[in-house]
Amino acid sequence: MSDFIDRQALAELCPEIDAILEAECRAGNYMDSACRVGDPSVWPKPGSIEVHMHKKFLTDRAEIPAHVKFGSADYQCGIGDHYQCELHDHIIMSPPRPG
């Protein structure tokens, strides 16, 4: 069940992050939300597209596309493990909870 999925933002998701999303969905994970960042005080920058997955990542980190970096969770900041495209600043993240 999705909290909020901005279909327009999802349609504009960069191919690098879209490839990770597709692999995660094939592995049995699914999106909780997808939106465009509008608040200039939050990360990533305004205009970026952010996808939140329901489960921790299920796919192998060794197979990430070029220009995508992996970031570890920071539970104190409410950020789960995440991948960020260095070209487009689009991001996909796992839930911000341990376990």
C-alpha positions as CSV (number, residue, x, y, z in Angstrom):
1,M,0.0,0.0,0.0
2,S,1.4,3.4,-1.0
3,D,1.4,6.5,1.2
4,F,1.8,8.9,-1.7
5,I,3.1,8.4,-5.2
6,D,3.5,11.5,-7.4
7,R,3.0,9.9,-10.9
8,Q,4.6,12.8,-12.7
9,A,7.7,12.7,-10.5
10,L,7.9,8.9,-11.0
11,A,7.7,9.3,-14.8
12,E,10.7,11.7,-14.6
13,L,12.8,9.5,-12.4
14,C,16.3,9.2,-13.9
15,P,17.3,5.9,-15.5
16,E,20.0,5.2,-12.9
17,I,17.6,5.2,-10.0
18,D,14.8,3.7,-12.0
19,A,17.0,0.7,-12.7
20,I,17.4,0.2,-8.9
21,L,13.7,0.6,-8.4
22,E,12.9,-2.0,-11.0
23,A,15.4,-4.4,-9.6
24,E,14.0,-3.9,-6.1
25,C,10.4,-4.5,-7.3
26,R,11.4,-7.7,-9.1
27,A,13.0,-8.9,-5.8
28,G,9.8,-8.3,-3.9
29,N,10.1,-4.8,-2.5
30,Y,7.7,-2.0,-3.3
31,M,7.4,1.8,-3.0
32,D,5.8,3.5,-0.1
33,S,6.1,6.9,-1.7
34,A,7.6,8.9,-4.5
35,C,7.7,12.7,-4.7
36,R,9.6,15.8,-5.8
37,V,11.5,17.6,-3.1
38,G,10.2,21.1,-2.7
39,D,11.6,22.3,0.6
40,P,14.9,24.0,0.2
41,S,15.9,23.1,3.8
42,V,15.9,19.4,3.2
43,W,18.2,16.9,1.5
44,P,18.5,16.2,-1.4
45,K,18.1,19.6,-3.2
46,P,14.8,21.1,-4.3
47,G,13.5,19.6,-7.5
48,S,15.1,16.2,-6.8
49,I,12.9,13.1,-6.9
50,E,12.8,10.9,-3.8
51,V,11.6,7.3,-3.7
52,H,10.9,5.6,-0.4
53,M,10.9,1.8,-0.4
54,H,8.8,-0.3,2.0
55,K,11.6,-2.8,3.0
56,K,15.3,-2.6,3.4
57,F,17.1,-3.1,0.0
58,L,16.9,-6.6,-1.3
59,T,19.3,-6.4,-4.2
60,D,23.1,-6.6,-4.4
61,R,24.9,-3.3,-4.0
62,A,27.7,-4.5,-6.4
63,E,25.3,-4.1,-9.3
64,I,24.4,-0.4,-9.0
65,P,24.6,1.8,-12.1
66,A,27.4,4.2,-12.9
67,H,27.1,7.6,-11.3
68,V,25.2,6.2,-8.3
69,K,26.6,6.2,-4.8
70,F,25.5,4.3,-1.8
71,G,24.9,5.9,1.6
72,S,24.5,4.1,4.9
73,A,21.6,4.7,7.2
74,D,21.7,7.5,9.8
75,Y,18.8,6.6,12.0
76,Q,19.2,9.6,14.2
77,C,18.5,11.8,11.2
78,G,15.7,9.5,10.0
79,I,17.5,8.5,6.8
80,G,17.7,4.8,5.7
81,D,20.3,3.2,3.5
82,H,20.0,5.0,0.2
83,Y,21.3,5.4,-3.4
84,Q,21.8,8.8,-4.9
85,C,22.4,9.6,-8.6
86,E,25.3,12.0,-8.8
87,L,24.1,13.3,-12.2
88,H,20.4,14.0,-11.3
89,D,20.3,14.1,-7.5
90,H,17.5,11.6,-7.5
91,I,17.4,9.3,-4.6
92,I,15.9,6.0,-3.5
93,M,16.0,5.0,0.2
94,S,15.1,2.1,2.4
95,P,13.0,2.7,5.6
96,P,14.7,4.9,8.3
97,R,14.5,2.2,10.9
98,P,16.9,-0.4,12.1
99,G,16.3,-4.1,11.7
